[in-house]
Amino acid sequence: MSKELFLEIGTEEIPAGFLPKAMADMKLLIEKEFSAARLTFDEVKTLATPRRLALVVTGLPALQPDAEITAMGPSKQVAFGPDGALTKAGEGFARGQGVDVSALQVIATEKGEYVAVVKKESGRPAPDLLAEILPRLIGNIPFKKSMRWADLDVRFARPIHWLVALFDGVVVPFSFGSVQSGNVSRGHRFMANDTFPVRDFAHYLEECERHFVIPDPASRKEIIRREIHRVAAASGGHLLPDEGLLDEVTYLVEYPSVVKGAFATAFLDVPKEVLITSMRSHQRYFSIVDESGKLLPGFITINNTLTEDPSVVVRGNERVLRARLSDARFFFEEDQKVPLEKRVESLKSVVYQQKLGTSFEKMERFRALAEGLAKQLNPAVAEKTSRAAFLCKADLVTGMVGEFPEVQGIMGREYALLQGIDAEVASAIAEHYLPTQAGGELPSSDIGAFVSIADKLDTICGCFGVGLIPTGSADPYALRRAALGIINIILDKGYPLSLIVLVSHALDQLQSKLTRKREEVFSDVWSFIEGRFVNLMAEKYPADVVDAVVAVSFDVLVDAAAKIRALADFKNRPDFEPLAVAFKRVCNIVKEPITAEVDPSLFQEEAEKTLHSAYHAVSHIVETKVADHDYLSALTEIATLKGVVDDFFDKVMVMAEDERVRTNRLALLQEVKGLFRDIADFAKIAA
């Protein structure tokens, strides 16, 4: 009969950002432990609040199944001497396994014959195994930061105060540090700060709710979502959607209650992004907007307790927010006293990166890049692009951005508009930071796109140029995000840009700063961007299709993406597999370039002549389709050769004894192969 395991780790307050990962890690760790212990199970569910991490596992057996374990020893030649007698190595292996030498067996493997011992291991009671597994599980949960407490030799995110561990309702005995496992949990720290016994998971949920704790974050999230929408509607507005904030506050409370407050309408003179940022980042308040999206003078906050007099809580929150917004209004008014253009000069004293110089130097580099992009792709906006690039970092030295870094770019736009700067230039100042996250909003204007690409490319090339290269998960300058931003902007806008030219121009601007060989930097940057492009495309298209196209070229991203789309569509055809086999055969035979021209006079078989004629009939059409970037039509045209290619291989001996005939046949196949050389490497297609 299957059993249930329940574990709760009661702690001091764990940071909200630690909890989602800890839940996922707990699930992975317990599943690995069960796999190693040969324990089957049905489902693992994890839960978390700021004061507890818990998991429940259903479908566990009461007894570990028996197992037959084979322990491999030395090779037969090492274990036995020439006379067939057991050597010291053989005897030592038997002794190490705790068996008599008569128990040794010789087993044949792929590497030869080896001595082995086959032992039967009886299954142990699951509670005995769990008493070993659970403390190991707790100690292995990885946290960004963990701590020791008292004089104990254990670590955890925060000190542990209680442990509940039940298997089929019976306590699994173990200790972690100075805490002994039991069946007693605790309620809400402020609303029900007492203990309660636990029989099983269902009973635990009932008792938690009775003690003002909702341990399931999914349940807490839905309660908060429902309540904040209700309160926003009751106040005559709508909630400004913020899924990230909703996720965060879910892990800040054990028993959520919703309170609405207000602020003076005079603060609405400050740009709404500043007000929203101040409420969100510093206070974790939700904002309220009207039907048109205009910010209303109210906020919603999530408390961790129910209060007898909510007005007291409201007044406290309003008082704190008033101070924050007063600071924002002060910075907003003071910043306007200095024009953005004058602030640019201050960038000369702001160090961007020690080896790469000041923010002013960086601006001058990517300004030249952005202006070059504009002249190439949209000359009409070249002057505005240069202007936007010149001003786009000026708000970094404003008081507002110093206090609220999240509004960089946004404040540059607002101050530019207030100072009468062209609206397109002002918009580009904000847009050049886009996208700010994976899948995020992209620049809507060419001006913003040109400056964004240039800024991000300067960052990538500059960091690679001085050896600041991402390793593993470490990417302090967010170069991966920058590369994806460049790729997504180019694809979104359809810019026919050459990456070779683009990266070369960026390195030209950085020449005096490079501490590595230019060609090495170029190669590393190229590979880095290629890797991001391949990963991005592989999210939408088959990996072999992406690899086949990129193997030919990805210099012009819009072309590479178009080829990938076309080949992916082409691969979905029911007759693609035999077609791919035929053309892969061509690729596999013609591995080395053939310098000789095809000589029709050397044809000996009718199938040679037919293939040659068919090739010439389609080659011009294919070239035209490729030149027009109509890659699907080009592939469709190439596919018409499938029959004659098959016939050629059926009736023609390519590797003929006569060298001239053999070379001529290879040259013919090379012509066929050349039809798709500008589209994809068919040898990489999985047929």
C-alpha angles and dihedrals in degrees: 000000000000120000139204127240119202125184128178125182110199115202148158114275111308117204111262093235092060097057107072092051092044090054092051092045092050090054093049093045096050091047090053091048092051092047091052090047093048091240116148122208141175106222142353119209124182130198136185145185127170089271103038146036117199142174136189124199122193131196099034119155121239090227132038110241119251116258140200109221124194115205112198119216136180124320119278091251091056096042095049130043126225089271092055094250120135113261127219088262090056093046091047091053092051091047091049091052092048095239137118116260088247088070093064117111133191113231126190115228135172088266095049137270119333136180114247143171120221111205130182113224118199117223118255126222110273094234090059091052092045091053086062098037101049100058088045090051092051093049093048099053102116119225130183086237128012132179145207122227135198108348095310123135095224133091134210138154089267134355114291116231104176142009128204115194120169132170112189087341095306122112116255101218118225139117135228113197105319095333119102120206118247144144099270124105132176136236133228112320095233106021103040108007097174138097130260133187121246125214100177141329096284090050090046092057092049094049093045092055090047087053094048098258125123102191098183109085092202090059092046091049093053091048091052093045093051094046099046091051090048093049092046091052092046089056091055097257145077132258115256100234113245113162092173093057090045090055091048098050090046088068094043096066140049097196112020125211124178125227129181124212137173141219133205115283088227088076090064087081086076113084109274093234089063092049092047092047092049092050095042105039100036103030104018091232124157117232128229125218136183128239092282094049094256113149115252123211095255142087140195123222132187118228127198093220142046111242131206091220111031090183089072090056091045093052091049093051092045091052092052093046092047090060092049094049092045088057090049092050091048092053091045092055096041095047092057091063090074118055117232091241091061091047091060088072089060090062087076088074095046112092110219094185127341096241096035098050133227131339087252091058091048090050092053091051098051091038089063090047094049093048089051091052091050093050090051099044108022113006092180091073098040094107093047090047091054090048093049092049091050093053102032097093097039094096090063088083096049122108092237095057090042088058097035109028090176091074097058109134091018091069090044088058094046095048091046092054092047089051093052097252116157111282094230091053091047092050091050090054088064096036096054090077091058133146096041095176142014109293090008129145116293128215110280097203131060089234093056091043094051093050092044094052092046095048094047094045091050088052093051096044092042094051093045089046093060097037100262094137123160114251124192109318093340112106107146094170093047091237094158091056090047092052092049089048091055092047094048094047092050092048093044093050095038092230110177092217126158110228089204090060094039096052091042091055091049091052090048088061091048098045096114092048101050116113093180132060110282094229091053091050091049092050093048094047091047092051091045094054091042090055092052091047093050092049092048093049093043089061089066106024138040112282094231091055091051092048092048093055097040090050087065097042143310097183092118103045098197090054093047091050091048091051091049091051091048095047092046090053090045091051091056091067113110092232094049098098097061088041092054091048090055095049095041086056088056091050093047094052096045100054099138122053115261112217096190121097120236110266111200090197089070094058111117102172130059089229090062092053092046093051091047092051093045091050093054090046093059105027096082092046091050092049090051093048092049091048088053090048089241093138098162091057090046091053090046090054092048089051090065087073093063095096096048091045090054091047090050093054092044095052107025128072101215096192095056120175092240104084094210092051091045093050091046092053091048090050089053091052089047089058090053091047089051091063091077100027090105093049111041146331102253090195087074095054115107104227 
